[in-house]
Amino acid sequence: MIKRTKLLVAISIFVASANLSYASTRSEIQSLVKKYNLSNAKIAVAAQRTMTGADLYAYAENRSMKPASNNKVFTIVSGLFAIPSNFRFTTTVMYPSNRISNHTLYGDMYIKFTGNPALTGSQLSSLIRKIKTEKGISKITGDVYLVGVFSGPYIPRGWSKEDKTLCYGAPASSFTLNRNCTVIKLVKNPNSLTTRVVELSNASNIDIKNSAKYTSATKATILSMNDDNVVYISGYLSRTAEKMFKLAIRNPALKTVDTVNDFLSSSGVKHGKVLIASDIPAGYESQITTRSATIGHFFDQTLKHSDNLYAETILNTIGLQEKGIGSTKAGTEAVQSILYSKLGLDTSALTMYDGSGLSHLDRVSPEFMVDFLTKTFNSKVGKQFYNYLPSSGISGTIAYRMGGKLLGRVHAKTGTLSGVSTLSGYVLTAKNHRISFSIMLNDLKYSDRYNARRFQDKVVDVFYRNL
């Protein structure tokens, strides 16, 4: 009877302590909302014990929110399950060996691109030079065909016009080269109100039509690129002598066709046309290949540095691995299936239109996010995923956030989009309990962005102290 009484007392103390902790956490978070003037924002928060899944704190936890780059965690965890750890992106020159005679390839050559998002112009140039320097081919009697593995469309639904225009929203094509990004500078001409364009990087085979004028007033520069990779610049260069622009290449396949044509010519290889094809004929053998780093490198960079191009490429690759189709649609469907089959998650609270989170149509609830984080941590890919996440005060997008007593104790993914700021991940508390948390803010004013991040950091600190 005494033992039973002691047990009941212990349970009562534990429950009282838990209730006090919850009340204190709620009170502090409410104060933080007022302190950072976020009362008009849409806020949703959830936290649970990572080892047990026990809910510790919740506010509007079932609210459907735009996750921004928090979406990348679903892509990467699905990639960990779907893509072999030794996988590498390859770019391969192919032709039948028996068609070579007297330094001539009699017939066509194929070059297969698998979407390597890190492929550079110098790597592709080196590959093509080897056609002559290593294989001794100086003439191709037929054409050169470029074949990809992704089927597009390469711009997911829900991306804003600005996101599609700038390099951070470059399309994830099979034919990615130099990140499908070109950098130019608009410069005021001396003693004139006219401007000129200085090409800084990856601007070959990009046609630029510039009619922008200089003005001392505050006016906009208008830029667009069409499917022929023609850049149109109009409007004004405002209040500065020069301005740099990093533009997404609208048609990566066309850019790569032109680049391969140039590289073949500069390497002294005579050839017919360079064209895009959908299939490689039977009898074509791999002759020269350039390989990327293993897939783990891309997982790590995607999470630590929130790389959109890598995320979309990985999503397409998941679709290719799981469904045989390298597309955004196949990839998002595969992610939903993987999260259900591998983690037992009901994905009805997750809506994915892309792999990066740039889509304004993506939706997820904090409750789903923390369930995902907890189940992932306790799965066979949990350790890898945890190590890929940015670490507070140490690495990635939170290298300069949550230092001090939180240094290295938070592993989390940030998310930023127009009107959106999110932070989801893990914190090791002062009591050495690991907590899965998700803090999502939507409907933010532009001026709220800094305060939103400060609010998130302080909420994590509350979790660290109280939970």
N, C-alpha and C positions, 0 to 999 in steps of 0.2 A: 504493500500500500504506500509506503514511504517512497519507494523507487518510482511508482506511478505518479505520485504527487510531484516529485522532483522533475520528472519528464514533462508533466503538464506545465510546470512553472517555466522550464527551459523553453518549451514551445511558445508560451505566452510572451516571454521576453524577446524571442526571435521575431515573432509576428509584430510586436510593438516596435521593435527596432526597425523592421522593414517598413512599417507604416510611417514611422518618423522620417526615415530616409527618403521615402517617396514624397512625403509632404514637403520636406526641405528642398528636394530637387525641383519639384513643381514651382515652389515659391521663388526660388532663385532664377529659374528660367523665365518666369513671368516678369520678374524685375529686369532681366536682360532685354526682353522684348521692348520694354519702355525705355531703358537706357539707350538703346541703339535706334530708337524711333522707327520700329518695324511693325507697329500695330496695324498698318494698312496692308502689309504683305500677307500672302497665304503661306502659313507655316505648318509643317507636319514633322513629328519627331517620334522615333521609337528606339528602345534599347532593351537588350536581353542578355542574360548570362550565356556566354559562348559555349561553355562546356555542357550546359543542361538545357538551354533553350527557354529557361524561365523568363517571363516578361518582367522587366524592372521599371520601365517608364514608357509612357505612351501619351501622345497628344495628337489628335486627328490622324492616328496612325494608318487608317484605311483610306485616307484621302489620296486620290489619284493625282500624281504630280509629274511635271516634266523633270526628268532626271539629269538632263544635260550629259556631261561626260561620265557621270555615274553609270550610264548605260554600258560603258566599256567593260565593267566587271563581268557582265553576263557573257559578253563576247569572249573574253579571255578564259574564263573558267570553262566554257563550252569548248574552246580551242584546246585546252589542256586535256579534256576527255577525248576529243575527236581527232586531233592531229598528232601523229607519232612524234616523239621527242627528237628523233634524228632527221626530221623533215627539213629540207632546204629548198628554197626557190631556185630554179635553174633557168638558164637561157642557153639554148642548144642549137648548134649548126648541124643540119642533117642533109645527107645525100647518099646515094648508093655508091659504094666503093668501086664497083665494077664499071662505072661510067667515067672513070678518070683515065685520060691518055694524053701524053705530051703537055702536061700542065693545064689541061682543059677539062672542065666538067661538061660532058655532053648531056644536056637536059637541065632540069630545074634544081634549085637549092631551096631548102626550107629552113627557117629559123623559128624555133618554138620558144615562146615567152610564157612564163607561168605566173606573171604578176609580181615579180620581185620589187617591193616598194623601195628598196635601197639601191637599185641598179643605177649606176652613174654613166654619164657619157664616156668617161675614160675607160670604164670596164667594158662597155659595149664596143668601143673602138679597138681595145686590145683583143677582144674576141674575134672581131672581123679581120684584123690584121693577120691573125694566125691562119686564116684561110689561105693566105699566100706564103707566109713565113714558115708555117709548120706543115701545111698540107700541099704546098707547092702549086696551088691553083691560081692562075693569072687570068683565066677566062671562063665565063659561064655562058654557054650557048643559049640557054633558056632564061627564064625569069627567076627572081628571088621572091619567095612567098613568106610572109610573116604570119604565124599562127598563134592565137592566144587560147586560153582555157576559160576565161570569164565571158559571160554572155550579156552582161549589162541588163537594164540601163545603169549607168555608172553614177548618176546623181539620184540619191534616194528621195522619196517624197518627204515634204516637210522642211527641206532646207531653204533658208532665206536666200534672197537674191545676192546679198552681200557675201554670205558664206560660200555660195557657188562661184563667186567672182575671184575671191582671194585664195592664196596658196593653202591656208589651213583647211580649205574645203575642196582641195584638188580631187578630181575623180580617180577612183581606184580601178584602173584598167589593167588588163593583161600586159599592156605595152607601156607600163610606167617607166619613165626615164627622167632622172634628175628631179624626182618627186612631182613630176608633171607641173612644174612651177617655173615661171620666167620672171626675172627681176629687171625692171627698167627704172629710169630716173627721168622725170620731167624737169627741164632746166629753162630758166629765163634767158633769152638771148640778150647780149649786151646792147645797151642803148636802144632797146626795142620792147614793145609789149607782146611780141611773139615768143613762142617757146619751141624747144626742140627736145627730142627723146634721145637719151643715152642708154644703150643696151648694156646691162651689167652682167647678166648670166642667163644661159640657156635660151637666148633670144634668136638663135639662128632658125631660119624657116618660119619665123613669125613675122607677118606683115603688119606694120603699124601705120595707122592713119591718124595724124595729130592735127587738130585745129584749135587747141586750147590757147587762150590768151592769158597774159599776166594781168593781175589787178591787185591793188592795195586794199580793196574791200574784202569782206568775208564772203566768198562764193565757192561753190562746189566744183570739183573736178569730176567729170562723168566718164567712166570707163566701161567698155564692154568688149567681149570677144565672141565671134561667131564660130560656126562649125568648121569653117575653113581656116581657123586660127588667125583671123584678122582682128587686130586690136583697134578699136576706135576710141580716140581720146578727144573729148570736147569740154566745153565749160571753161573753167579758169584755174590757173595756178595762183593761189591766193596767199598774199602776204608773206611769201618766202621765195627765195631765189631758186630753190630746187626742192623736189619732193620725190621720195622713192615709193614705188609700188611693187608689191609681190602678187602676181596674177596667176590664177589657176589656168592651165592650158585646157581649152574646151574639148579639143579632139586629140587625145594622146596618140591614137593609132596613126593619124595623119602625120603628126610630128615625128614619130618613130620611123615611119616609112621614109620621110625626107632625110632623116638623120642616117639611117642605114644606107640609103643611096649615096649620100655624101661620103660616108666612111669607106664604102666599097671603092668609090672612085679615087679617093685620096690614098687608098692602099694599093692602087694599081691593079685592081681586079675589074676587067671588062665584064659587063653583064647587061641583061635585058632590063625589063621593068622591075620595080619593087612594088609588090602588091600585097593585099591582105587576103588570106584564105582561111577557110573554116576547118579543113581537115588535112592530114598528112597522108599521102598515098602509101600503100604497102611497099615494102622494100627499102624504105628510107631509114638509114642507120645514123645513130648519134656519132658525130665525129669530133666536135669540140664543144666543151661545156664550161660555163662559168657558174659558180654556186654562191649562194648567199650564206650568211651565218645560219645556224640552226634556229628553229622556230622559237625557242626559248628567248633568244635575244629580242625578237619582235614583241613577244608577250611582255617582257620587262620594260621595253621602251614605250610601249603603248600605255601601260599603267603609270609608270614613273613620270613620263613627260606628256601624257595625254595626246598621243599622236593619232590624229584622225585618219590619215592615209593608211597607217599600219592597221588600225582597227577595222576599216572597211575592207582592206585586203584580206585580213584574217577571217572576217565574216564570209567573204566570197569563197575562201579556201575551205571553211567549214562546210558550206553548201556543197562544194565539189567533193569533199571527202565523204559526206553523209548521204547526199542525194544524187551525186553525179552531175550537178549543175552549179556552175560558179557564178551565182547571182545573189543580189541582196535578198530577194524573196526566198530563195532556197536556203540561204544562210540564216535568216531570222526564223524560218520554220524549223530548221535543224536545231537552233538554240533552244527553242521552246520544247522540242522533243527531248533534248539532252537534259535540260533542267528537271524535266519530269521523270525520265527514266533513271538518271544517275543520282539525283538528289531528292526525288520524291516530292517535288514542289508542284503545287497547283498554280499553273501559270496564268490563270484567268485575270490576275491583277497586274500582269505585265503585257504591255503593248510595245512592240519593237518595229520600227520602220527602217532602222539602220544599225550599224555596229558601233558607231562613235558617240551617238547622243546629240549630233547636230540637228536632228529632225525635231521640229516643234510638235510633231505628232506622237512622239514617244511618251509613254506614261508608265508609272510604277508607284506603288504605295510604300511608305517607309516600313510597314509591317512585312510586306513581301521581301523588301531588301534585307532586313535583319534576319528573317528566316533563311534567306539565301546565304547570307554571310555565315551564319551559325552552321548550317549544314555543309557548306563548302569547307569551312575550317576543319570540320570533323570527318571530311572525306579523304580519299587517297591523294587528291590534288591540293589539299588544304595548305600544306607547308610551302609548296611552290608558289601558290597564289599569294600567300601572306608575304613572302619575301619579294615578290614583284611589286607590291604596293609601295607608294612613297612612304617614307619614315619621317616623323615629325622632327624638325630641326636638323635633319641629316640629308635627305635625298628627295629628288623629284619635285613635284608641285607643292609640297609642304616643307621643303628644305628650310624655309624662312618663317615657318609658322609653328606655334606650340613648342617653343624651346623650354628652357628652365627645367622645372620638375617633370614636364611632359616629354623631355628630350628622348627620342627613340621609343617612347611608350605608345605612340599612336601610329598605326599603319592604316592609311585611308586614301580613298580616291576623291579628288575634288571634281566639281562640275560647274561650268560657267557658260551661260547662254544669255541672250538678251532677255532680261526680266527674271533670270533664274540663277540661283546659287545653291549648290548642294555639297554635302560632305558625308561620306559613308565609309565605315570601316571598323576598326577595332581599337580599343584602348585598354591598356593594362593598368588597373586602378591602383591606388595607394595600398589597398589590401591585397594586391596581387591577384585580383580577379579579372579575367579577360571579359570585356563587354563588347558585343556587336551593337553598333549604333548606326542610325541614319538621320540626318538633319537636312531637311529640304525646304527651301524658300522659293516661292514663285510670285509672280505679279510684283516684282521689285521695280522701283524707279531706278533710272541710271545712277542717280546720286546715292542710292542705297547699297551699291555693290561692296564698298569697303566695309560699311557697318555690318553687312550680312556675313562677311568672312570673320569679322571680329566676334560677332554673335556666336557663330559656329564654334570658334576656338574656345570661347568662354563656356559654352554648353558642355563641350568635351571636358573642360576643367571641372565643371560641376559633377559630371559622371565620375571622373577620376577621384574626386574627394568623397562623394556620397555613396557610390554604389559598390 
